[in-house]
């Protein structure tokens, strides 16, 4: 990400995002994603679904995968900031990966889009519960 922004890292942050484009490339007939143009044309208030890889302490394994919706908060030159719109079921409540926390993503991570409305655009303007390290307050326009 630009301006000091960094992508989440599984070992540093305890979670990261899966590449939706890679999933689609490996199974194009069964794993559809929105067009590249749609994934690059998101606006504050839009909702997008992402795949999270989360470190867990579980008998089932060291990582869990969860598909979750997030609210686009801000466009950046090479990606987006969003706030969590729902909570993971594989881990307990925490400050880093919970509703209202600001997290970075890129177009390649998006696997579904639900275009925003007046209500979600207002939500996108609210101050996040926790800012992503290196992000700065800014407008939602590109």
C-alpha positions in Angstrom: 0.0 0.0 0.0 1.2 3.5 -0.5 2.2 6.1 2.0 3.7 3.6 4.5 0.8 1.3 4.4 1.6 -2.4 4.5 -0.4 -5.5 3.9 -1.3 -7.8 6.8 1.1 -10.6 7.5 0.1 -13.9 9.1 3.2 -14.0 11.4 3.3 -10.3 12.3 -0.5 -9.7 12.6 -1.9 -13.1 13.3 -3.9 -12.9 10.1 -3.6 -12.1 6.4 -5.9 -12.0 3.3 -6.0 -14.7 0.7 -5.6 -13.8 -3.0 -9.1 -14.2 -4.6 -7.6 -14.0 -8.1 -5.4 -17.0 -7.3 -8.4 -19.0 -6.1 -10.3 -18.1 -9.2 -7.3 -19.0 -11.5 -7.1 -22.4 -9.9 -10.8 -23.2 -10.2 -12.4 -20.7 -12.7 -15.5 -22.8 -13.2 -16.4 -23.1 -9.5 -14.8 -20.0 -7.9 -16.2 -16.9 -9.6 -15.1 -13.4 -8.6 -16.2 -10.0 -9.8 -14.5 -8.5 -12.8 -11.2 -6.7 -12.3 -12.8 -3.4 -13.4 -15.5 -3.8 -10.7 -12.9 -4.8 -8.0 -10.8 -1.7 -8.9 -13.8 0.6 -8.9 -14.9 0.4 -5.2 -16.2 3.4 -3.3 -16.6 4.2 0.4 -19.8 2.5 1.6 -19.4 -0.5 -0.7 -19.3 -3.9 1.0 -16.8 -6.6 -0.2 -16.2 -10.2 0.8 -12.6 -11.2 1.6 -11.0 -14.5 2.7 -9.1 -14.2 5.9 -6.4 -16.7 7.0 -6.3 -16.4 10.8 -3.8 -18.0 13.3 -5.7 -20.1 15.8 -4.9 -22.4 18.6 -7.1 -25.3 17.7 -7.0 -29.1 17.5 -8.2 -28.7 13.9 -5.0 -26.9 13.0 -2.9 -23.7 13.3 -5.0 -21.6 10.9 -8.6 -21.0 10.1 -10.1 -19.6 6.9 -13.1 -17.3 7.1 -15.0 -15.4 4.4 -16.2 -12.1 5.8 -17.8 -8.9 4.6 -16.0 -5.6 5.1 -17.1 -2.0 4.5 -14.9 0.0 2.2 -13.8 3.1 4.1 -11.3 4.8 1.8 -9.7 4.4 -1.6 -5.9 4.6 -1.9 -3.8 4.7 -5.1 -3.0 1.0 -4.9 -5.7 -0.4 -2.6 -8.3 0.3 0.0 -8.9 0.7 3.7 -11.9 -0.9 5.1 -13.5 -1.6 8.4 -14.6 -5.0 9.6 -18.3 -5.4 9.2 -18.7 -8.8 10.9 -16.6 -10.8 13.3 -14.6 -14.0 12.9 -16.0 -17.1 14.5 -12.7 -18.9 14.9 -11.2 -16.5 17.4 -12.3 -14.5 20.4 -12.9 -10.7 20.4 -9.7 -8.6 20.0 -8.7 -5.1 19.0 -6.9 -6.0 15.7 -9.5 -8.1 13.9 -12.9 -7.2 15.1 -15.8 -5.1 13.8 -14.8 -1.4 13.4 -11.1 -2.1 13.0 -9.4 -0.6 10.0 -7.6 -3.0 7.7 -5.9 -2.7 4.3 -6.8 -4.8 1.2 -6.3 -4.7 -2.6 -8.5 -5.5 -5.6 -7.0 -9.0 -5.9 -8.4 -10.0 -2.5 -12.1 -9.2 -3.3 -14.3 -12.2 -4.0 -17.8 -10.6 -3.9 -19.2 -7.0 -4.0 -22.4 -5.5 -2.6 -22.7 -1.9 -3.7 -23.3 0.6 -1.0 -26.3 2.7 -0.2 -26.9 6.0 1.7 -26.7 4.1 5.1 -23.4 2.3 4.3 -21.8 5.5 2.9 -22.6 7.3 6.2 -21.0 4.3 8.1 -17.9 4.6 6.0 -17.4 8.2 7.2 -17.3 7.2 10.9 -14.0 7.1 12.7 -12.7 3.5 12.9 -12.5 1.7 16.3 -8.8 1.1 15.6 -6.7 2.5 12.8 -4.3 0.4 10.7 -0.6 1.1 11.6 0.7 3.6 9.1 -2.7 4.9 7.9 -3.6 8.5 8.1 -7.0 10.2 8.2 -8.0 11.0 4.7 -10.8 11.5 2.3 -12.5 8.6 0.6 -11.9 9.9 -2.9 -9.1 8.5 -5.1 
